[in-house]
């Protein structure tokens, strides 16, 4: 039981931080993707 508690304590924090960062970055990546698509359309309309 102590080993399980140690594993959760040692692995739980990095997993929680990773999930938090992935959730935050996901929104920014979506915005970046939309911006790239709009830029592509703008460049195509210039030709």
Residue, then its C-alpha position, 0 to 999 in steps of 0.5 A: x500500500x505504501x508503494x502505491x501511495x508513493x507511485x501516485x505521489x510521484x506520478x500523479x503530479x507530473x500527469x496532472x501538470x501535463x494534462x493541464x498544459x495540454x488543455x491550455x495549449x489546445x485552445x491556442x493551437x486551434x486559434x493558430x490553425x484558424x489563423x493559418x487557414x485565413x492567411x492561406x485564403x488571403x494569399x490565394x485571393x491575391x493571385 
